[in-house]
């Protein structure tokens, strides 16, 4: 069975970002997460991480379409 929740270190490895960047994504609310346990450790549901990745693909696609490489400004 696949793991339902991921630690921030696992999120940072999957996204190839620092642990501080993963923490910032969670704290800002950009990447939904929960705090569990007495020490309040962050956990990100695998489905939420996948949704975040898909949103970033969509945002990147929109950005690229709005800012095409080699546009008329270079002609």
C-alpha positions, 0 to 999 in steps of 0.5 A: 500500500502506498504511503498516505502522508509524507514528511517535509523531508520527503516532499523536499526530495520529491520536488528537489528543493530545500527543506526550508522551501518545503516548510515555506510552501506549507506555512504559506498555505500553497501546499496544504498540510497538517500538523500531527503529534505532540511535537506538531510535525508537518505531514503532507498528504500524497494526493495534496502533493500531486495536486500541487504539482499539477497546479504548478504545471498549469501555472507554468503552462499559462506563464509560458503562453503569456511570455513566449520565447522568441516573441516579436520583441526580438524580431 
